[in-house]
Amino acid sequence: MENKNVGYLMLGISILVIFIIFLFNNAMKDIIDQGRPLVAEHGGTFCPAYGTINTQTYLSLAIAGILIVISLFLIFSKPNYKIVIRKIKDKPIKKEVNLGELNREEKQVYELVMEDKAVFQSDIIEKLSMGKAKVTRILDKLEGLGAVERKRRGLTNIVVLK
């Protein structure tokens, strides 16, 4: 639960406690007022219960005040963590691949991917009879140019047009 929610909960409970304190205070004073004629009959003019009721009321209100201060602190304090929101960048506009920059083998790989739209990297190696390292270097260059993209699938890659 967030600090702010706990603060609101404590504030509500504190207000409820203050309401109960005043109800209790009024009830006790009514009880003492009903017993006052008995005190007057015995020659007394002041009931000592009045002093204890006021002391108890002030003590209870002080405790409720401390709860209110703590709840306000929780409500207005900042959380210890920051929420990081990242914006997803729009996909870049497809740029045309300049085939003039590519050598013969790079053009073969690119044309093979263009024909099938998506092809396993291992199929490129088989169809063009090239080594794994050579195909990997060619695909690195084509990825750098933004022409193709490799996606990992299990133990192999799928090469797709970008």
Summary of the structure (lengths in Angstrom):
residues: 162
radius of gyration: 40.8
end to end distance: 44.8
largest distance: 121.8
contacts: 371
relative contact order: 0.10
helix: 64%
strand: 9%
